């Protein structure tokens, strides 16, 4: 069985008992599936890295309209003039 406590804390989640049970069950199924895949004989099979005919579509890196900083500052209570104060989400 997988212990979710560490991951729940890292992700700053507060899961119910039912949610934990469902996630644990899903993770167990995923792990079991990968264990099954380990049994597949891949001897002599070359790794397939690229898909045939795949194209990478990139957009031009052009500056566009951004959010108005003054409007953001006015609407944000935790703005100290330079930075936004946010809740700490990471542990020690």
Phi, psi and omega in degrees: 000145182268134178266113184274354186306313181300314183287325177298318179291315180300322182270004180054047180257154175232084187273144174283168180300319180295318179296318179299315181297318180295316180295316178301317179297315180298316180296320177300317179296319179297313180298318178299322179296316179293327175297321177297319181295331179297335182281347182289131179284112180248015181297129179083002180263122180285142176299139181253104187267318186249144175274144184295126175075012180290138179239143178259116181262115179249141175268160177289142179273089183242129178300141180232188180292135179246172178290146179285115184299320181298318180294320178295318181297322182291327184267000184248114182292330185262029179267128183257018180104334180227323184233160173263133176272129180232160180294137177292129181242349181254145178278187180290000000 
